[in-house]
């Protein structure tokens, strides 16, 4: 029988099992796992074995079987779940991941599983040490029995029916919806010219239906945060172990859903923030004890929904940051002037860590210094249409707060007119719009400034930044306030067109390389506009 | 002429004859409305909406360093699998088939992959990947 049609299904289901597998291992190793977690781990290995056997992937089935055997010994209280077991199981999960990748790419590579299988089969705990241990409470409940490989899921009569859909289909659906929205704006433009009441009515009805369609499509594309969260405990655990720190890591809100496009892009920034937290923010056990803190540090990753945004918070109870020291460092490195530094609020000072070129000496240890700095983290978040803030208290810990939109394909923008073209700015990047009297502008050196809410803000021309000639300048200058490289600035435009929902078209090659451009869109009148990538405008 | 996978579209830039494999060109069209691109170098003369795609327009003569393309000219829109790019050239002459190798003496800017003999004469085949790399290199600055 030709099994190839089932290969993709096998790969995606196996990966789901493996993701859960790694998270459960770390949880059990830290002692925060329950009896149910132990059973879930066992079930994952068992299911993987059954699925692989039925597909004829003998090596995967055999390795899963050996893992299942080791877990069975824990289940029967012959072994306690210690760090040695966790290491072996994680090694097994890594090897299985590679073997499943081989299946996915149809690579006929024979992986050597013999050594690991032998170590799994003959595992004996080391002499008692100070490592945290989990004693599996396995008073074998009568209700537990491993499910057959293909009948894993519980069936409830009242459970909603689900289907698996290829991700390309979801992408196509949002693309078509986006094009429909563009066409709705075309009809609105034509309607205005024709002054036809029946056409207006039909367009209003079309708008309502499109809103509903868009909402449904957005819902379809949402994926729970759990889809990526399962890998973070492993990241924290491995790094903590490597540098001799003790960490209790918690994830909350794994059920919160985000657009899959955002979720994919969020992984690297979160890994970077978490690695920073383990490497820099948390003190060593000895340092913590010396200042009266519990020996293990605590890191929490919390995800919650707030209106039409998703808020992701990474917080630690480590050493915190000293805003004055950050300002001094930034002045020393020439990243801010002494006067601007003195005026900085603590929140602004913490954001200095996101400036390109800013790093404290300890940040280049090779652990967190992987070429993805905090500037790249903030840039990614802004490119996704979100924003980032940092809170910190010296000696008590820090919080990194990421605010993200629910979807990235169809976004709300502020459309502005410049001398030669119109451009779009994601509304999430616009803090405020205003019209400024010329008489309120003053200069310091060559820099034009204005006051807003008691703060001195630099005034820049968006025409000049984008290389366009000056536009018509009247007595009142339309401008919007946004954050550029960690500083609030006012960007002067020729006029405001208004706020609009647009469908983001990727620029592709070669325009995607153009600094400061985040995408493009077509307006209802057929006009092409560029969406500015505010984070990378300068 | 027998148009095969070895066939080329032949176009002119400043009196020189150039070629591109047929499979990389999606459309030949008259120049249409375009918008200026922020921070564009001189060789990038705008962007346009090509059937829902945002396509950058390259003045090939400027990139090759031989002046600027003469209006109105013609747009060669590349296949989307290659790039979202249209080449603005002086005009399209037609199709040609390769009949042999041309001179091995090529300009050192890397924009010409090779010369071939064809039934329309000698063609300089554009090294598209190098053209795109050059554009991206300039855009990133």
Contacts between the chains, C-beta under 8 A, distances in Angstrom:
chain1	res1	chain2	res2	distance
A	179	B	52	6.5
A	420	B	35	7.8
A	420	B	36	4.9
A	421	B	35	5.0
A	421	B	36	5.8
A	421	B	38	7.7
A	423	B	38	7.3
A	466	B	38	3.7
A	466	B	39	5.9
A	467	B	38	6.2
A	467	B	39	4.6
A	467	B	40	7.2
A	468	B	36	7.3
A	468	B	38	7.2
A	505	B	52	7.5
A	505	B	53	7.3
A	505	B	54	5.3
A	507	B	54	6.1
A	507	B	84	6.7
A	508	B	53	7.6
A	508	B	54	7.6
A	508	B	80	7.3
A	508	B	83	6.7
A	508	B	84	3.7
A	509	B	82	7.9
A	509	B	83	4.3
A	509	B	84	6.4
A	509	B	85	7.3
A	509	B	132	6.0
A	509	B	136	7.3
A	510	B	56	6.3
A	510	B	83	6.1
A	510	B	84	7.8
A	510	B	85	6.4
A	510	B	132	5.2
A	510	B	135	4.3
A	510	B	136	4.8
A	510	B	139	6.4
A	511	B	37	7.1
A	511	B	47	6.8
A	511	B	54	7.1
A	511	B	56	4.9
A	511	B	84	6.5
A	511	B	139	7.4
A	513	B	135	7.6
A	513	B	136	4.0
A	513	B	139	4.2
A	513	B	140	5.4
A	514	B	37	7.0
A	514	B	38	7.4
A	514	B	39	6.6
A	514	B	139	4.3
A	515	B	39	7.1
A	515	B	139	6.9
A	515	B	140	6.4
A	515	B	141	8.0
A	516	B	38	6.6
A	516	B	39	6.7
A	517	B	37	7.9
A	517	B	38	6.7
A	520	B	47	7.3
A	520	B	54	4.0
A	522	B	49	5.2
A	522	B	52	7.4
A	522	B	54	7.8
A	526	B	33	8.0
A	526	B	49	6.6
A	527	B	35	7.1
A	528	B	34	7.8
A	528	B	35	4.9
A	528	B	47	5.9
A	528	B	48	6.6
A	528	B	49	5.2
A	528	B	54	6.1
A	529	B	35	7.8
A	530	B	37	7.3
A	530	B	38	6.3
A	530	B	47	7.8
